Amino acid sequence: MDKVDAIIVGGGLAGLTAAYHLATAGRQVILLERGDAPGSKNVTGGRIYVDPIKDYLPGIIAEAPFERHVVKEIITVLDDDASVQLEYANDRWRSEPYMSYTVLRATFDGWLAEKVSEKGAFVIPKKKVDDLLWEEDRVVGIKAGDEEIGAHIVIAADGALSFMAEKAGLRKPLEPRNYAVAIKEIYRLDEKTIDDRFGLQPGEGTANLFVGAITRGMFGGGFLYTNRDTLSLGIVVGIGDLIQQKDPVAASLLMEEFAARPEVQRWIRGGELKEYAAHIISEAGAGGIPKLYTGGMLVAGDAAGFSLNLGLTVRGMEFAVASGAIAAGVADEALAKGDLSAAFLSRYEQKLKESFVLSDMETFRHARDVLENKRLFTVYPKFLSELLAALFTIGKGKKEPLYTSAKAAVRKYILNWEGCKDLFSVRKM
Ligand SMILES: Cc1cc2nc3c(=O)[nH]c(=O)nc-3n(C[C@H](O)[C@H](O)[C@H](O)COP(=O)(O)OP(=O)(O)OC[C@H]3O[C@@H](n4cnc5c(N)ncnc54)[C@H](O)[C@@H]3O)c2cc1C
């Protein structure tokens, strides 16, 4: 069978970055993407941090079509009928080099795909890969419909559900607890309205996270990012919790309820709903990382479980870019040496350990254990809401000293065995 140097399955950030580096190194690369175009099937919140990826997309990242640089973080904790909002703004984030940007994947991935094509790689959309081709214990290509294409190396960058990694025997079938489902809407709103409504200068953006009653006690939360002339609004809910509900509620209904909350309406009011998407996110952290290589194949990005939710920050795009670049580097070395064995390709894992990818995944290995604590979505929002209600309310009779009101709320919600355990568990982060 004729073989190209490399086939990349999936045209998201991991696959495109891998293709970019291999094509830059002069390798023959075919990237197959099942969507109508790179970016068309890709969903993110989303915000991307620039420093971690600068070295993995050298030269071109400065031209990337980002939306707005983030200067403000807003966290909203919601009870059923009350909410507390914390806003953190930092003047340092207002000047270049900016720390992070909001991003729309259709634009960003489309731009990166252009760069990849300019380097000489073939980016083929509307092509779904169905299977892997094997010679003994080594992957030697892919099958798409009736077509078979041989390759010295295959890089699986086919996203969170990675059927390629499963077919290669590198990971087990989906375990609901390890995944969340996300629903995302994009609202069009003119640039000036976004600036005024969020208190931003032109070009500046906010990242807003929501936690509490919106997920009805299930693991998850909401997000709202300001793009240039759109808003990205979404909700994320743990699949394990969703399927164990006594009174099942669909994620789409939670999204409707979330969008109808006054705390959200104040931002999206008057916006025209432009897009609606659903997507899966890996929430397993380091515990969900599969085996990352086999003879003739490497796994990168979400396909490798590289995403990290710390509650305050959500990261996956940087891991996708970095792991795609590292996979390409190892593939290039393997091609130069003519050694595509699993033994040689194991250096991919070593290089990921030396980078922030596996290092950060390992540092925050226990984040999921802390974040899936149901009290975060029920008890603590109620505590904040009751505490502030007690402090701010003036009724008919005598008002208690503020300390007494605060002590009552703390006693009711925090000073107990569960609260103690939560405090200890936070040390795991
Ligand atoms: C709602 C949501 C919010 C998020 N928020 C953030 C955020 O704010 N910041 C952040 O950094 N990360 C965030 N993430 C995570 C981030 O989006 C992902 O980590 C990142 O997109 C992973 O990129 P990837 O290239 O590995 O996978 P993907 O972007 O999923 O790309 C995989 C590609 O493979 C293609 N594909 C799949 N199967 C096949 C096949 N058989 N044949 C051909 N093509 C195939 C798909 O069509 C897709 O284009 C969020 C994710 C979601 C869902």
The ligand as an ORCA input file, in Angstrom:
! r2SCAN-3c Opt
* xyz 0 1
  C     -18.994     24.336     25.915
  C     -17.501     24.250     25.986
  C     -16.799     25.277     26.592
  C     -15.416     25.238     26.597
  N     -14.735     26.324     27.072
  C     -13.398     26.387     26.938
  C     -12.688     27.572     27.219
  O     -13.271     28.604     27.549
  N     -11.342     27.549     27.096
  C     -10.663     26.438     26.680
  O      -9.439     26.487     26.536
  N     -11.325     25.293     26.387
  C     -12.657     25.247     26.493
  N     -13.335     24.118     26.132
  C     -12.560     22.942     25.697
  C     -12.023     23.144     24.276
  O     -13.038     23.626     23.430
  C     -11.476     21.832     23.748
  O     -10.519     21.356     24.665
  C     -10.821     21.978     22.385
  O     -11.779     22.369     21.445
  C     -10.184     20.669     21.953
  O      -9.723     20.786     20.636
  P      -9.492     19.458     19.795
  O      -8.879     19.893     18.516
  O      -8.752     18.465     20.602
  O     -10.936     18.845     19.577
  P     -12.162     19.416     18.766
  O     -12.146     20.884     18.695
  O     -13.371     18.741     19.309
  O     -11.876     18.870     17.290
  C     -12.060     17.533     16.928
  C     -12.373     17.505     15.456
  O     -12.392     16.179     14.996
  C     -13.447     16.029     14.064
  N     -13.773     14.604     14.014
  C     -14.271     13.829     15.017
  N     -14.405     12.568     14.612
  C     -13.966     12.527     13.322
  C     -13.850     11.496     12.374
  N     -14.185     10.239     12.675
  N     -13.367     11.805     11.143
  C     -13.019     13.087     10.835
  N     -13.107     14.107     11.704
  C     -13.567     13.824     12.940
  C     -14.557     16.913     14.625
  O     -15.500     17.262     13.653
  C     -13.756     18.098     15.131
  O     -13.597     19.101     14.156
  C     -14.717     24.119     26.085
  C     -15.438     23.061     25.511
  C     -16.814     23.140     25.430
  C     -17.564     22.026     24.748
*
